[in-house]
Amino acid sequence: MSAGGAFGGNRGLRPVPPEKGVFPLDHMHECDLEKKEYVNCLKSAGYQSERCRGFSKKYLECRMQRNLMAKQDLSELGFGKEFDVEASEQSNDKADLGDKTIAS
């Protein structure tokens, strides 16, 4: 049998806490709508998360508003100004497509 034990591993090392701290579960289902929208987007986009960044942002904002995670600047979570530019370009592209289909 090894000296570390089956489940304990090396007992001399101290565990390192997560970088962001505790991430409480949403027991009251306060952000279920946002979560479901994000998961549905992932499924329909073939699990390409960059296409669902808007839903991800909404979900994180919901969690912050309801104290399910620490409030943090979204730019620190990967939602900087370039994300806002991409989102506005995508909405403009969709509007352009809508105009073309109506005109046809």
N, CA, C and O atoms as CSV, one atom per row, in Angstrom:
chain,resi,resn,atom,element,x,y,z
A,1,MET,N,N,0.839,-1.164,0.000
A,1,MET,CA,C,0.000,0.000,0.000
A,1,MET,C,C,0.891,1.235,0.000
A,1,MET,O,O,1.970,1.224,0.591
A,2,SER,N,N,0.445,2.293,-0.658
A,2,SER,CA,C,1.271,3.494,-0.742
A,2,SER,C,C,1.197,4.295,0.560
A,2,SER,O,O,0.250,4.166,1.336
A,3,ALA,N,N,2.210,5.114,0.776
A,3,ALA,CA,C,2.284,5.900,2.008
A,3,ALA,C,C,1.251,7.027,2.032
A,3,ALA,O,O,0.867,7.491,3.106
A,4,GLY,N,N,0.794,7.477,0.843
A,4,GLY,CA,C,-0.137,8.601,0.777
A,4,GLY,C,C,-1.564,8.225,1.094
A,4,GLY,O,O,-2.369,9.099,1.416
A,5,GLY,N,N,-1.900,6.961,1.013
A,5,GLY,CA,C,-3.268,6.540,1.261
A,5,GLY,C,C,-4.085,6.598,-0.017
A,5,GLY,O,O,-3.722,7.286,-0.971
A,6,ALA,N,N,-5.179,5.878,-0.025
A,6,ALA,CA,C,-5.996,5.773,-1.234
A,6,ALA,C,C,-6.691,7.080,-1.580
A,6,ALA,O,O,-6.794,7.439,-2.753
A,7,PHE,N,N,-7.164,7.784,-0.578
A,7,PHE,CA,C,-7.953,8.973,-0.859
A,7,PHE,C,C,-7.290,10.269,-0.400
A,7,PHE,O,O,-7.722,11.351,-0.799
A,8,GLY,N,N,-6.283,10.185,0.403
A,8,GLY,CA,C,-5.697,11.385,0.977
A,8,GLY,C,C,-4.584,12.004,0.170
A,8,GLY,O,O,-4.337,13.204,0.287
A,9,GLY,N,N,-3.910,11.230,-0.638
A,9,GLY,CA,C,-2.786,11.768,-1.389
A,9,GLY,C,C,-1.669,12.161,-0.441
A,9,GLY,O,O,-1.524,11.568,0.628
A,10,ASN,N,N,-0.897,13.130,-0.813
A,10,ASN,CA,C,0.208,13.604,0.018
A,10,ASN,C,C,-0.344,14.532,1.092
A,10,ASN,O,O,-0.791,15.637,0.784
A,11,ARG,N,N,-0.318,14.110,2.302
A,11,ARG,CA,C,-0.917,14.887,3.391
A,11,ARG,C,C,-0.059,16.076,3.818
A,11,ARG,O,O,-0.499,16.885,4.634
A,12,GLY,N,N,1.149,16.196,3.286
A,12,GLY,CA,C,2.008,17.310,3.646
A,12,GLY,C,C,1.673,18.600,2.896
A,12,GLY,O,O,2.081,19.679,3.324
A,13,LEU,N,N,0.932,18.506,1.779
A,13,LEU,CA,C,0.589,19.687,0.997
A,13,LEU,C,C,-0.702,20.311,1.499
A,13,LEU,O,O,-1.650,19.611,1.855
A,14,ARG,N,N,-0.725,21.630,1.523
A,14,ARG,CA,C,-1.939,22.326,1.941
A,14,ARG,C,C,-2.818,22.575,0.730
A,14,ARG,O,O,-2.304,22.907,-0.339
A,15,PRO,N,N,-4.112,22.426,0.863
A,15,PRO,CA,C,-5.006,22.709,-0.263
A,15,PRO,C,C,-5.008,24.202,-0.577
A,15,PRO,O,O,-4.837,25.038,0.310
A,16,VAL,N,N,-5.201,24.513,-1.833
A,16,VAL,CA,C,-5.255,25.908,-2.275
A,16,VAL,C,C,-6.707,26.256,-2.557
A,16,VAL,O,O,-7.363,25.554,-3.326
A,17,PRO,N,N,-7.232,27.332,-1.949
A,17,PRO,CA,C,-8.629,27.698,-2.193
A,17,PRO,C,C,-8.812,28.195,-3.624
A,17,PRO,O,O,-7.848,28.629,-4.255
A,18,PRO,N,N,-10.040,28.135,-4.144
A,18,PRO,CA,C,-10.296,28.644,-5.490
A,18,PRO,C,C,-9.962,30.129,-5.578
A,18,PRO,O,O,-10.059,30.859,-4.591
A,19,GLU,N,N,-9.573,30.559,-6.754
A,19,GLU,CA,C,-9.166,31.948,-6.950
A,19,GLU,C,C,-10.310,32.925,-6.674
A,19,GLU,O,O,-10.085,33.981,-6.082
A,20,LYS,N,N,-11.519,32.594,-7.090
A,20,LYS,CA,C,-12.663,33.487,-6.954
A,20,LYS,C,C,-13.455,33.249,-5.672
A,20,LYS,O,O,-14.430,33.957,-5.419
A,21,GLY,N,N,-13.072,32.291,-4.876
A,21,GLY,CA,C,-13.796,32.034,-3.640
A,21,GLY,C,C,-14.993,31.134,-3.861
A,21,GLY,O,O,-15.017,30.336,-4.798
A,22,VAL,N,N,-15.976,31.262,-3.005
A,22,VAL,CA,C,-17.152,30.397,-3.026
A,22,VAL,C,C,-18.090,30.821,-4.150
A,22,VAL,O,O,-18.262,32.010,-4.417
A,23,PHE,N,N,-18.680,29.853,-4.790
A,23,PHE,CA,C,-19.662,30.098,-5.849
A,23,PHE,C,C,-20.934,29.377,-5.440
A,23,PHE,O,O,-21.148,28.233,-5.842
A,24,PRO,N,N,-21.807,30.038,-4.626
A,24,PRO,CA,C,-22.982,29.351,-4.082
A,24,PRO,C,C,-23.924,28.845,-5.166
A,24,PRO,O,O,-24.075,29.460,-6.222
A,25,LEU,N,N,-24.547,27.721,-4.883
A,25,LEU,CA,C,-25.538,27.177,-5.793
A,25,LEU,C,C,-26.804,28.020,-5.734
A,25,LEU,O,O,-27.084,28.670,-4.728
A,26,ASP,N,N,-27.547,28.001,-6.797
A,26,ASP,CA,C,-28.783,28.774,-6.914
A,26,ASP,C,C,-29.949,27.896,-6.437
A,26,ASP,O,O,-30.759,27.434,-7.241
A,27,HIS,N,N,-30.019,27.673,-5.109
A,27,HIS,CA,C,-31.035,26.788,-4.555
A,27,HIS,C,C,-32.448,27.306,-4.775
A,27,HIS,O,O,-33.385,26.515,-4.879
A,28,MET,N,N,-32.613,28.605,-4.848
A,28,MET,CA,C,-33.943,29.206,-5.016
A,28,MET,C,C,-34.300,29.375,-6.496
A,28,MET,O,O,-35.374,29.887,-6.813
A,29,HIS,N,N,-33.432,28.960,-7.386
A,29,HIS,CA,C,-33.655,29.015,-8.838
A,29,HIS,C,C,-33.935,30.435,-9.327
A,29,HIS,O,O,-34.792,30.653,-10.183
A,30,GLU,N,N,-33.206,31.383,-8.773
A,30,GLU,CA,C,-33.412,32.786,-9.117
A,30,GLU,C,C,-32.921,33.129,-10.517
A,30,GLU,O,O,-33.429,34.060,-11.141
A,31,CYS,N,N,-31.940,32.387,-11.014
A,31,CYS,CA,C,-31.366,32.683,-12.328
A,31,CYS,C,C,-31.583,31.532,-13.313
A,31,CYS,O,O,-30.809,31.361,-14.255
A,32,ASP,N,N,-32.632,30.749,-13.092
A,32,ASP,CA,C,-32.886,29.598,-13.967
A,32,ASP,C,C,-33.176,30.015,-15.407
A,32,ASP,O,O,-32.713,29.356,-16.338
A,33,LEU,N,N,-33.928,31.088,-15.607
A,33,LEU,CA,C,-34.259,31.522,-16.967
A,33,LEU,C,C,-32.985,31.849,-17.750
A,33,LEU,O,O,-32.815,31.414,-18.889
A,34,GLU,N,N,-32.100,32.619,-17.126
A,34,GLU,CA,C,-30.851,33.000,-17.788
A,34,GLU,C,C,-29.983,31.769,-18.065
A,34,GLU,O,O,-29.355,31.657,-19.118
A,35,LYS,N,N,-29.963,30.854,-17.097
A,35,LYS,CA,C,-29.176,29.629,-17.264
A,35,LYS,C,C,-29.721,28.797,-18.418
A,35,LYS,O,O,-28.952,28.298,-19.241
A,36,LYS,N,N,-31.040,28.643,-18.485
A,36,LYS,CA,C,-31.644,27.842,-19.543
A,36,LYS,C,C,-31.421,28.482,-20.910
A,36,LYS,O,O,-31.169,27.776,-21.887
A,37,GLU,N,N,-31.510,29.809,-20.990
A,37,GLU,CA,C,-31.246,30.494,-22.261
A,37,GLU,C,C,-29.815,30.231,-22.723
A,37,GLU,O,O,-29.573,29.969,-23.901
A,38,TYR,N,N,-28.873,30.303,-21.791
A,38,TYR,CA,C,-27.475,30.078,-22.124
A,38,TYR,C,C,-27.240,28.641,-22.588
A,38,TYR,O,O,-26.575,28.417,-23.599
A,39,VAL,N,N,-27.779,27.674,-21.856
A,39,VAL,CA,C,-27.595,26.268,-22.211
A,39,VAL,C,C,-28.251,25.968,-23.560
A,39,VAL,O,O,-27.676,25.251,-24.378
A,40,ASN,N,N,-29.452,26.510,-23.800
A,40,ASN,CA,C,-30.115,26.305,-25.089
A,40,ASN,C,C,-29.299,26.908,-26.220
A,40,ASN,O,O,-29.198,26.317,-27.295
A,41,CYS,N,N,-28.722,28.066,-25.992
A,41,CYS,CA,C,-27.875,28.693,-27.003
A,41,CYS,C,C,-26.668,27.814,-27.291
A,41,CYS,O,O,-26.311,27.609,-28.451
A,42,LEU,N,N,-26.040,27.296,-26.247
A,42,LEU,CA,C,-24.883,26.422,-26.443
A,42,LEU,C,C,-25.250,25.201,-27.283
A,42,LEU,O,O,-24.513,24.813,-28.191
A,43,LYS,N,N,-26.389,24.606,-26.970
A,43,LYS,CA,C,-26.816,23.417,-27.717
A,43,LYS,C,C,-27.075,23.754,-29.179
A,43,LYS,O,O,-26.663,23.010,-30.068
A,44,SER,N,N,-27.753,24.868,-29.435
A,44,SER,CA,C,-28.081,25.224,-30.815
A,44,SER,C,C,-26.861,25.714,-31.595
A,44,SER,O,O,-26.834,25.622,-32.822
A,45,ALA,N,N,-25.857,26.231,-30.894
A,45,ALA,CA,C,-24.654,26.741,-31.559
A,45,ALA,C,C,-23.576,25.676,-31.671
A,45,ALA,O,O,-22.443,25.984,-32.041
A,46,GLY,N,N,-23.904,24.447,-31.364
A,46,GLY,CA,C,-22.906,23.386,-31.434
A,46,GLY,C,C,-21.830,23.529,-30.381
A,46,GLY,O,O,-20.671,23.186,-30.613
A,47,TYR,N,N,-22.213,24.034,-29.227
A,47,TYR,CA,C,-21.324,24.217,-28.078
A,47,TYR,C,C,-20.142,25.136,-28.390
A,47,TYR,O,O,-19.045,24.946,-27.863
A,48,GLN,N,N,-20.369,26.126,-29.243
A,48,GLN,CA,C,-19.363,27.158,-29.501
A,48,GLN,C,C,-19.727,28.351,-28.621
A,48,GLN,O,O,-20.582,29.164,-28.972
A,49,SER,N,N,-19.071,28.434,-27.489
A,49,SER,CA,C,-19.467,29.382,-26.452
A,49,SER,C,C,-19.355,30.839,-26.885
A,49,SER,O,O,-20.069,31.688,-26.352
A,50,GLU,N,N,-18.484,31.150,-27.833
A,50,GLU,CA,C,-18.340,32.556,-28.239
A,50,GLU,C,C,-19.622,33.090,-28.861
A,50,GLU,O,O,-19.852,34.299,-28.838
A,51,ARG,N,N,-20.461,32.224,-29.414
A,51,ARG,CA,C,-21.731,32.670,-29.992
A,51,ARG,C,C,-22.768,32.982,-28.920
A,51,ARG,O,O,-23.784,33.612,-29.213
A,52,CYS,N,N,-22.532,32.559,-27.698
A,52,CYS,CA,C,-23.515,32.700,-26.623
A,52,CYS,C,C,-23.027,33.630,-25.519
A,52,CYS,O,O,-23.527,33.574,-24.396
A,53,ARG,N,N,-22.065,34.478,-25.825
A,53,ARG,CA,C,-21.488,35.346,-24.805
A,53,ARG,C,C,-22.516,36.292,-24.186
A,53,ARG,O,O,-22.427,36.601,-22.998
A,54,GLY,N,N,-23.467,36.746,-24.953
A,54,GLY,CA,C,-24.504,37.629,-24.418
A,54,GLY,C,C,-25.321,36.951,-23.330
A,54,GLY,O,O,-25.641,37.558,-22.308
A,55,PHE,N,N,-25.657,35.683,-23.561
A,55,PHE,CA,C,-26.413,34.921,-22.555
A,55,PHE,C,C,-25.559,34.656,-21.324
A,55,PHE,O,O,-26.055,34.677,-20.197
A,56,SER,N,N,-24.282,34.409,-21.545
A,56,SER,CA,C,-23.362,34.190,-20.424
A,56,SER,C,C,-23.275,35.454,-19.572
A,56,SER,O,O,-23.290,35.388,-18.343
A,57,LYS,N,N,-23.186,36.590,-20.230
A,57,LYS,CA,C,-23.115,37.873,-19.516
A,57,LYS,C,C,-24.386,38.107,-18.701
A,57,LYS,O,O,-24.309,38.523,-17.545
A,58,LYS,N,N,-25.562,37.841,-19.294
A,58,LYS,CA,C,-26.822,38.006,-18.575
A,58,LYS,C,C,-26.876,37.107,-17.344
A,58,LYS,O,O,-27.355,37.521,-16.288
A,59,TYR,N,N,-26.382,35.871,-17.481
A,59,TYR,CA,C,-26.399,34.930,-16.366
A,59,TYR,C,C,-25.501,35.416,-15.231
A,59,TYR,O,O,-25.896,35.377,-14.065
A,60,LEU,N,N,-24.309,35.868,-15.564
A,60,LEU,CA,C,-23.396,36.357,-14.529
A,60,LEU,C,C,-23.953,37.619,-13.860
A,60,LEU,O,O,-23.825,37.783,-12.647
A,61,GLU,N,N,-24.569,38.506,-14.643
A,61,GLU,CA,C,-25.180,39.711,-14.064
A,61,GLU,C,C,-26.301,39.328,-13.104
A,61,GLU,O,O,-26.440,39.926,-12.037
A,62,CYS,N,N,-27.104,38.330,-13.484
A,62,CYS,CA,C,-28.182,37.868,-12.612
A,62,CYS,C,C,-27.613,37.357,-11.296
A,62,CYS,O,O,-28.120,37.696,-10.227
A,63,ARG,N,N,-26.576,36.553,-11.365
A,63,ARG,CA,C,-25.961,36.003,-10.151
A,63,ARG,C,C,-25.405,37.112,-9.270
A,63,ARG,O,O,-25.522,37.044,-8.047
A,64,MET,N,N,-24.804,38.126,-9.870
A,64,MET,CA,C,-24.250,39.230,-9.076
A,64,MET,C,C,-25.360,40.040,-8.417
A,64,MET,O,O,-25.234,40.435,-7.258
A,65,GLN,N,N,-26.449,40.291,-9.147
A,65,GLN,CA,C,-27.565,41.074,-8.601
A,65,GLN,C,C,-28.218,40.377,-7.415
A,65,GLN,O,O,-28.729,41.036,-6.510
A,66,ARG,N,N,-28.203,39.060,-7.416
A,66,ARG,CA,C,-28.857,38.295,-6.354
A,66,ARG,C,C,-27.874,37.751,-5.320
A,66,ARG,O,O,-28.204,36.853,-4.545
A,67,ASN,N,N,-26.669,38.303,-5.318
A,67,ASN,CA,C,-25.618,37.939,-4.354
A,67,ASN,C,C,-25.284,36.445,-4.377
A,67,ASN,O,O,-24.984,35.854,-3.340
A,68,LEU,N,N,-25.340,35.846,-5.559
A,68,LEU,CA,C,-24.932,34.451,-5.710
A,68,LEU,C,C,-23.467,34.358,-6.120
A,68,LEU,O,O,-22.913,33.264,-6.222
A,69,MET,N,N,-22.852,35.491,-6.351
A,69,MET,CA,C,-21.417,35.572,-6.592
A,69,MET,C,C,-20.994,36.994,-6.271
A,69,MET,O,O,-21.823,37.903,-6.233
A,70,ALA,N,N,-19.712,37.182,-6.040
A,70,ALA,CA,C,-19.207,38.506,-5.702
A,70,ALA,C,C,-19.398,39.449,-6.881
A,70,ALA,O,O,-19.198,39.073,-8.036
A,71,LYS,N,N,-19.789,40.681,-6.568
A,71,LYS,CA,C,-19.918,41.691,-7.615
A,71,LYS,C,C,-18.532,42.018,-8.139
A,71,LYS,O,O,-17.595,42.243,-7.373
A,72,GLN,N,N,-18.422,42.039,-9.447
A,72,GLN,CA,C,-17.124,42.229,-10.085
A,72,GLN,C,C,-17.350,42.914,-11.421
A,72,GLN,O,O,-18.382,42.715,-12.063
A,73,ASP,N,N,-16.390,43.718,-11.835
A,73,ASP,CA,C,-16.469,44.374,-13.127
A,73,ASP,C,C,-16.469,43.305,-14.215
A,73,ASP,O,O,-15.623,42.411,-14.212
A,74,LEU,N,N,-17.415,43.399,-15.140
A,74,LEU,CA,C,-17.527,42.378,-16.181
A,74,LEU,C,C,-16.319,42.349,-17.099
A,74,LEU,O,O,-16.053,41.332,-17.740
A,75,SER,N,N,-15.584,43.451,-17.170
A,75,SER,CA,C,-14.372,43.436,-17.999
A,75,SER,C,C,-13.329,42.485,-17.414
A,75,SER,O,O,-12.495,41.953,-18.146
A,76,GLU,N,N,-13.371,42.270,-16.109
A,76,GLU,CA,C,-12.461,41.316,-15.473
A,76,GLU,C,C,-12.863,39.872,-15.757
A,76,GLU,O,O,-12.075,38.948,-15.553
A,77,LEU,N,N,-14.096,39.685,-16.230
A,77,LEU,CA,C,-14.595,38.349,-16.536
A,77,LEU,C,C,-14.591,38.079,-18.041
A,77,LEU,O,O,-15.150,37.084,-18.502
A,78,GLY,N,N,-13.962,38.966,-18.795
A,78,GLY,CA,C,-13.833,38.743,-20.234
A,78,GLY,C,C,-14.846,39.477,-21.079
A,78,GLY,O,O,-14.913,39.254,-22.288
A,79,PHE,N,N,-15.636,40.346,-20.477
A,79,PHE,CA,C,-16.635,41.106,-21.216
A,79,PHE,C,C,-16.207,42.567,-21.285
A,79,PHE,O,O,-16.766,43.416,-20.591
A,80,GLY,N,N,-15.225,42.855,-22.112
A,80,GLY,CA,C,-14.709,44.212,-22.239
A,80,GLY,C,C,-15.421,44.975,-23.336
A,80,GLY,O,O,-16.481,44.574,-23.817
A,81,LYS,N,N,-14.812,46.084,-23.721
A,81,LYS,CA,C,-15.397,46.928,-24.757
A,81,LYS,C,C,-15.488,46.200,-26.089
A,81,LYS,O,O,-16.437,46.410,-26.845
A,82,GLU,N,N,-14.509,45.343,-26.386
A,82,GLU,CA,C,-14.560,44.610,-27.649
A,82,GLU,C,C,-15.774,43.695,-27.711
A,82,GLU,O,O,-16.289,43.424,-28.795
A,83,PHE,N,N,-16.243,43.209,-26.542
A,83,PHE,CA,C,-17.457,42.395,-26.523
A,83,PHE,C,C,-18.655,43.240,-26.910
A,83,PHE,O,O,-19.498,42.792,-27.687
A,84,ASP,N,N,-18.749,44.463,-26.379
A,84,ASP,CA,C,-19.862,45.344,-26.703
A,84,ASP,C,C,-19.871,45.682,-28.186
A,84,ASP,O,O,-20.936,45.751,-28.799
A,85,VAL,N,N,-18.687,45.896,-28.773
A,85,VAL,CA,C,-18.588,46.200,-30.197
A,85,VAL,C,C,-19.049,45.002,-31.011
A,85,VAL,O,O,-19.802,45.160,-31.972
A,86,GLU,N,N,-18.602,43.793,-30.635
A,86,GLU,CA,C,-19.002,42.573,-31.346
A,86,GLU,C,C,-20.515,42.386,-31.266
A,86,GLU,O,O,-21.148,42.047,-32.266
A,87,ALA,N,N,-21.095,42.600,-30.099
A,87,ALA,CA,C,-22.529,42.411,-29.911
A,87,ALA,C,C,-23.319,43.393,-30.770
A,87,ALA,O,O,-24.323,43.016,-31.374
A,88,SER,N,N,-22.879,44.646,-30.830
A,88,SER,CA,C,-23.598,45.630,-31.628
A,88,SER,C,C,-23.449,45.325,-33.111
A,88,SER,O,O,-24.390,45.530,-33.878
A,89,GLU,N,N,-22.267,44.830,-33.535
A,89,GLU,CA,C,-22.074,44.458,-34.935
A,89,GLU,C,C,-22.968,43.288,-35.300
A,89,GLU,O,O,-23.542,43.262,-36.389
A,90,GLN,N,N,-23.094,42.313,-34.398
A,90,GLN,CA,C,-23.941,41.158,-34.675
A,90,GLN,C,C,-25.397,41.578,-34.781
A,90,GLN,O,O,-26.115,41.088,-35.652
A,91,SER,N,N,-25.845,42.471,-33.917
A,91,SER,CA,C,-27.238,42.911,-33.991
A,91,SER,C,C,-27.473,43.724,-35.262
A,91,SER,O,O,-28.553,43.646,-35.848
A,92,ASN,N,N,-26.475,44.507,-35.702
A,92,ASN,CA,C,-26.591,45.245,-36.952
A,92,ASN,C,C,-26.647,44.293,-38.138
A,92,ASN,O,O,-27.420,44.510,-39.072
A,93,ASP,N,N,-25.832,43.235,-38.110
A,93,ASP,CA,C,-25.839,42.238,-39.181
A,93,ASP,C,C,-27.201,41.565,-39.277
A,93,ASP,O,O,-27.711,41.344,-40.376
A,94,LYS,N,N,-27.792,41.238,-38.131
A,94,LYS,CA,C,-29.106,40.602,-38.129
A,94,LYS,C,C,-30.159,41.558,-38.670
A,94,LYS,O,O,-31.058,41.145,-39.402
A,95,ALA,N,N,-30.052,42.842,-38.310
A,95,ALA,CA,C,-31.000,43.835,-38.808
A,95,ALA,C,C,-30.856,43.979,-40.316
A,95,ALA,O,O,-31.860,44.097,-41.018
A,96,ASP,N,N,-29.627,43.971,-40.830
A,96,ASP,CA,C,-29.390,44.069,-42.265
A,96,ASP,C,C,-30.001,42.869,-42.993
A,96,ASP,O,O,-30.605,43.024,-44.054
A,97,LEU,N,N,-29.842,41.684,-42.423
A,97,LEU,CA,C,-30.419,40.485,-43.026
A,97,LEU,C,C,-31.942,40.572,-43.045
A,97,LEU,O,O,-32.587,40.171,-44.013
A,98,GLY,N,N,-32.496,41.092,-41.980
A,98,GLY,CA,C,-33.948,41.242,-41.910
A,98,GLY,C,C,-34.447,42.205,-42.972
A,98,GLY,O,O,-35.490,41.960,-43.577
A,99,ASP,N,N,-33.731,43.292,-43.213
A,99,ASP,CA,C,-34.121,44.255,-44.227
A,99,ASP,C,C,-34.067,43.632,-45.611
A,99,ASP,O,O,-34.942,43.884,-46.440
A,100,LYS,N,N,-33.041,42.815,-45.871
A,100,LYS,CA,C,-32.889,42.194,-47.177
A,100,LYS,C,C,-33.990,41.186,-47.453
A,100,LYS,O,O,-34.460,41.073,-48.585
A,101,THR,N,N,-34.408,40.449,-46.422
A,101,THR,CA,C,-35.447,39.453,-46.647
A,101,THR,C,C,-36.801,40.121,-46.869
A,101,THR,O,O,-37.636,39.599,-47.607
A,102,ILE,N,N,-37.017,41.252,-46.247
A,102,ILE,CA,C,-38.279,41.970,-46.442
A,102,ILE,C,C,-38.321,42.551,-47.841
A,102,ILE,O,O,-39.364,42.519,-48.493
A,103,ALA,N,N,-37.200,43.084,-48.313
A,103,ALA,CA,C,-37.135,43.726,-49.616
A,103,ALA,C,C,-37.255,42.727,-50.755
A,103,ALA,O,O,-37.653,43.092,-51.861
A,104,SER,N,N,-36.914,41.464,-50.495
A,104,SER,CA,C,-36.934,40.451,-51.571
A,104,SER,C,C,-38.320,40.075,-51.991
A,104,SER,O,O,-38.490,39.240,-52.880
